[in-house]
Amino acid sequence: MKLATSLRSVSAAFLLLSTSFPATLSAAPAPSATVKAEAPASHPAFTVQVVGKGRPMLLIPGLTCPGAVWDETVAHYQKQYQCHVVSLAGFGGTAPLANREQFLQQVRDQLLAYIKTQKLNRPIVVGHSLGGFLGLWMSTVQPEAIGPLVIVDSLPFMAAVQNPAMTVEQAKPMAEGMRQQMSRGSMPVALARQTSASMMTDTARISQATRWSVASDPTTVAQAYYDLMTNDLRHDIARVQQPTLVLGAWAAYKQYGSTKEGTRAIFEQQYAKLPQHHVEMSEAGKHFLMWDDTQWFFAQTDAFLKQNSLARK
């Protein structure tokens, strides 16, 4: 199986980042300083940094990214919300778990436990890519524990992007092949940067994302990819009780013949069973919408939070 062909077959930029992780660049910069950091003893799959005041907001990054990917978002919301910024073990230079099996399920369960132990009252969950998937997954398991969701360019079943009839069993062989190949960590740095460039436009951001990618633990990234490709939430999301804003990207796929309408249709199809959802598509942003189309991202999220009476000082 050719790696590039496999990636094109899923036609999703949020999966491309998982392939760029050779360990030949310097480690990523640490997330910016915040008010306090939670001790990781009870949740080894992630660390949390907390900043701001108000209703709790949990921010979950995507594949290979630390919590620092949300720095601008935190700056925008910290006067209204208490931002709990998550960094997953093994991503962006953080230490990996010793046991990486069912990595995303470990993260899911520990995040739900974190919400309970920290006594967070139905926190808003903002998730990008893998983080968006985790937000959805948490909500299907404990709908009563989670507040409104903001899902940034993610889907309930990523393996079914091109084929809506795809099943988990059908996805497993390809996902397993990719997991084994990705675990080797042999992709050239130049290709890692090319991959980052497919998901964002700013040169400095591309460099930053590349550093995070190459500093990530290959085994963790490979397992996270496998977990994403072999979990189907399309039916489970019927249990989600809270309103959900889904922000989608399509501009990066123009060169492959994609259209805004066609990409929106994929989102609507996958989210069809989610009771209270609203899909908005960015006109020009690539996968990292909070970086690539920042004002649009804030406008959409601000309006959503205001509509749901969540903007509290």
Secondary structure, 3 states (H helix, E strand, C coil): CCHHHHHHHHCCHHHHHHHCCCCCCCCCCCCCCCCEEECHHHCCCEEEEEECCCEEEEEECCCCCCHHHHHHHHHHHCCCEEEEEEEECCCCCCCCCCCCCCHHHHHHHHHHHHHHHCCCCCCEEEEECHHHHHHHHHHHHCHHHCCCEEEECCCCCHHHCCCCCCCHHHHHHHHHHHHHHHHCCCCCHHHHHHHHHCCCCCHHHHHHHHHHHHHCCHHHHHHHHHHHHCCCCCCHHHHCCCCEEEEECCHHHHHHCCCHHHHHHHHHHHCCCCCCEEEEECCCCCCCHHHHCHHHHHHHHHHHHHHCCCCCC
